Amino acid sequence: MKKDIKNLTLRELEGFFASLNEKKYRAKEVFNAIYKERKESFLTITTLSKELRETLDNIFYITIFKEISRKTSKDDATKFVFELSDKRLIESVLIKNTNKIGRTWFTACLSTQVGCPLGCQFCATGKMGIIRNLETGEIVEQFLRLERENPISNIVFMGLGEPLLNYENVKKAIQILTDENGRNLGKRHITISTSGITPMIYKLADEIQSVKLAVSLHSAIQIKRDSLMPGLKNYPLNKLKEALVYYNKKTGNTVTLEYLLIDGINDSRSDAEALVKFSRDLRFVKVNLIHYNEIPINNFKPSSKEIEFQKFLLTNGLRATLRLSKGTDVSAACGQLATNSKENIQFKI
């Protein structure tokens, strides 16, 4: 059975060519052809001999997604639905950003799983359940497909799934996309967003220190967090905090705490006080308050206390920003990604 060549790092590809008694530089030629020249067939890599091209074609394939649909929001976020080789669907989002002086750049929001096992009550993806992890090549191909549209300067692993439950494939995808012989994206332009898989935060701090970390907290009160995020009960807040302190010390990076403000659920003064207390021992931390995006699977509403909540955090010495997620009108915003079937792409209710 053929294998996806996009699952291989450059070092692994060099090992493959060595097994054929081929020169090491052949691996770089192939890597360059796929990630810089964007070749989609081995037969078009003309720097290789015809015999070697045919050998590659017999052993490997180059993953190319089939695009099922795309929708662009009023605020310049485009949601893509791609079909995988097993007919499963995933979603990826390309976000256009513009600063106050008119500079524009693009961020890719990539999925890491088909579905998600954590069952968060505010998230459409969690209602899908988990189907499978994405392979390395499937993660990489999302980026390459989005970059057909515009040059991408930032990646956020914040699509379908929990990235740290597919850690090894995410790690390899980062290695491939940041390799100087390929796309050469800067690691400091990559953010991994996790719900708080504590053991893997330690692993991330030890192994990929330049990558940024965002944690979906949503409540610093244990009983509330357990209710909102039932799949995290084995990763209590006190252990999460210890892991984040370690991450701070090991990497020197700021931890971003993501916090959806939901009306009557996690937006009270006591909620804000608990968040301040949780953040107190973190040396480098900021809070990203997020306007809740409604989904048709619960009765949650956006908080009416967003400004008040932010002011309390700021008054108590916490850096806190209030963010409106892009892509709400095409269900591309935080917590809105979900796929059902090829014929009926919608929230799974």
N, C-alpha and C positions, 0 to 999 in steps of 0.2 A: 504494500500500500504506500502511495506517495505521501511525503511529509511536507508541511508548510515551511518554506525556507525562512519566512519571517519570524519563525519561532527561535531562530538561532542568533546568538550574539556574534560579533565578529570573531571572538576567540574560538567559539564553537565551530564557526565556519572554517577557520584556519585549521582546526583539528580535522575536519572532514577532508579538506584538500590534501593535508598531509597523509591521510589514509589512502589517497589515490596516488601518492608519490608526486603530487603537483607542487609547484612553488607556492610559498606562503602568500606572496603578493596577489595571487589569483583570487584569494578570498576578498581582499580589498577592492579588486576590480568588480566583483559581483556585488559587494556591499554598496559601492559607489553607484553602480548601475541601477540598483533597486531604490536606494534612498535619495540619491541626488538627481539621477537622470530619469527616475520613475519608470523604469522598464517594467513591462507587465508580462514579458515572455523571455525565457532564456535564449531562445533562438535569435533574438534581436541584440544580444550582447556580443557585438562583433569583435571585441578585444580578445575573446576566447576562441579557441579552435572549434571547428564544426563538431569534432568528436567530443570535446569537453562539453559543449552546449547540449548535445544530445544526451550525454551522461547525466547532466543536471536535470534535464527534462524528464528523464526516466525515473529519477529518484525523488525529485521535489516538484512542488507547484508553488506559484506565487499567489497568495490570497488576494482576490479582488472582490470586494463586496458588490452585491446587487442593491441599488438604491430603490426602495419601495415608495418613499414619499419624502417631501420636504415642505415645511411651512415656515414662513418668515413673519415675525411679529412686527407690530408698529414701532417697537423700540430696538429694531435691528438684531434680534436673536433668531437664528434659523435652526429649527429642529429637523434632523434627518432620521429616517427610519431605514435601517439596513437589514438585509436578510443574510444570515449565516449559512454555512454549507449544509447544516442539518435542518434548514428552514426556520430556525428560531429567529426572532427579531430582537434587535437592540436599538436604542436611541442615542444619538450624539447631538451636541448643540454647539454651534459656532456663534460666538457673541462678539459684536462690534462694540468697541469702547472708544469714547472720544472725551478728551480732557478739556479744561477750560480755555486752553489756547488753540484748540482745534486739532491737536495731534490724535491720530487714529491708530488703534492696534486691535488685534483679534485674539480671543481666548477660546480654546477648545475645551469643552466639558465632555469627558470621556467616560464610558461605562466600563465596568470591570467584571460584572456578572450578568447572567440572564436572570432577572429577578433579584430578590434579596431575602435572606433568611431571618432578618431581625424584627420584622412586623411592627415597625413604628406606626403609631396610630395616626399621625399627621401626614404620612407619606404614601402616595399611590403605589410606588414601587414595592413597598413592604407588603401590600395586599396581593401581589403576584406570587409570593413565596419564592423559594430558590429553585431554579431549574439546573443551572450548572455555572461553573466558572468559565470566563473567557480565556482562551489561550493567548499566549504572548502576541502571536501574529495578528490575532483579532483585535487586540488593543492597539497595536501599532497601525493597523490598516485604518482604523477610525481616524487617526490623526492625518494619515496620508490622504484619505478621501476628503476630509474637511479642508486640507490645505490646497486642494485643487481649486477651491473657491477664492481663498485669500491667504497670504502669508500669515502664519500663526506665530505669535511671540510668547504665548503662555498656555500652559496646560493645567487643568484642574481635574483630578480624578474625583468626580462628584456626580456621575451619571447613575445609571442603574447599578445597584450592588454596593457592597462594602469592600473597598480596596484592600484593607488589611486582612480580609479573609481569603484573598487571592494574592497574597503578598509576593510569592516567588515570580509569578507571571507579570505582576506590576513592576517588580524590580527589574526583570529582564527587559521589559518594554522601555523602561527609563534608560537602561544601559544602551539599548539600540538607538533610541531617538537622540540621545546626547553624545553618541560616538562621533568624534571629529571626522571620521571617514564616511559618515552618513549625513544625517540631518543636522547634527551638531547644535542641538538646542541646549541652552544653558540650564543646568540643574536648578539654579535659583529662580528660574521661571516656571517651576513645576510645584504644584501644591497637591498634597494628598489629604483628602477630607475623610475622616473616620468618625464613626459613632462612638469609638472608645474601646477598641480591642486591645486591652492593656498589655498583654505579653508582646504583641507585635509592635507597640510603640517603642519598647526597649530595643527591639531588633532594628527598627527603622533608625533610631538614634545611633546605633552602633554601625550600621551598614550604609546608609544613604544620608549623610549628615547635611548636605547642601539643600536637600528638598524641603520645602516648607510644609508645615503641619497645621491643619485646621481640625477642630474637634466639635462635632455636633453635640452640644451639651443640653440645651433646651430646658433644663431645670437643674439647680444645684441642691435640690431637696430630694433625698433618695426615694421616698415613697412616690413622689410625683414623677420622677424620672422612670421608675419602674413601670408606672402606669402608661406613660407616653411611649416608652421604649422597652417593651417587655423582653426583647431579645438580648438586652444588656444586663440582665439581673446577675449574671455570673461575673460582671465587671463593675463592682460597686464604686461609688464616687471616691472613697478614700484611697482605693488602689489606683484609680485613674489619676488622681492628683499626684500620687507618688511617682507614677510613670511620667507625668508631664514635668515634674520637678527634675527628674533625671534627664529628660529630653532637653530641657533648658540648659542644664549644666554641661551636658555632653556636646551639644551643637552650638550653643550661643544664639539659637534662633528664637524668634518670637512665636509663641503659640497663639493661634486665633481661636477663640471660643465662639462658635456659631450658636445663636440663640433666637429661635423663632418666637415671636411674641403672639400668644394666642389669648384671645379675650376670655377673662375669667378663669384661666387655667394656670398660667405661669407669669402673670404680669402684675402681681400685687407688690406692696412694699416689702413684705417678708420674702418674696421671691428675689427681689433685687438685693436685699440684705444678704441672703444666702449666696448669691452670685459673687458679691463683693468678698465674703468670707472665703469662698472656694478659691478665688483668684489671689488671695493675699500672699501666699507663699511662692507664687510663680514670679520669677525674676523678670521675665520678658513675656508679657501677655497683652492682648487686646481683645475686646469684645465686639463682635459683629452682630448687631441686632438686625433681624430680618423681618420684614413685613410678611405676615403669613399669607400664603397663596391658597385659596380655597380649592378643595377637591371634592368630587361628588361621592365620597365614601364616609363622611362624618359631618357633624354639625359645627365644627370649629369655625371661628370667625377671627379676623384680624383684631388685634388689640386696639383699644381706643386710648391707651396710656403710653404710646410709644415715646413721645417727647418727655413725658414725666419720668418714665423709666430710665431713659438715657441720661437725663439731667442728674438723677440720683447717683448713677454710676460715675459720671464725671465729677460730681461734687466729692465723691469718696475716692478720687484718685485713679480711677480706671479709665483707660483709653476706650472709648465706645463710639462706634459709628452706627448710623441707621441706614440700612440699605434696602432699596426696592429691587426685587429680582426682575431681571429682564425676561421677556418671552411668555408672560402670563397668558396673553390672549391666544397663544398657540400651544398651551400646555407644555412649555419648555422650561418653566421656572423651577426653582428648588422645590422638591417634593412632588412635582407634577408628572415626572416621567414614569410611564408604564406602557407595556405593550400586551396585546392579547393574542390576536391571530392575524394572519396575512390579510384575511378578508375584512377584518373588523379591528382596526388599530384604534384603541381607546383605553380608558381606564377599565381595569378589571373590577367589577362591582360584585 
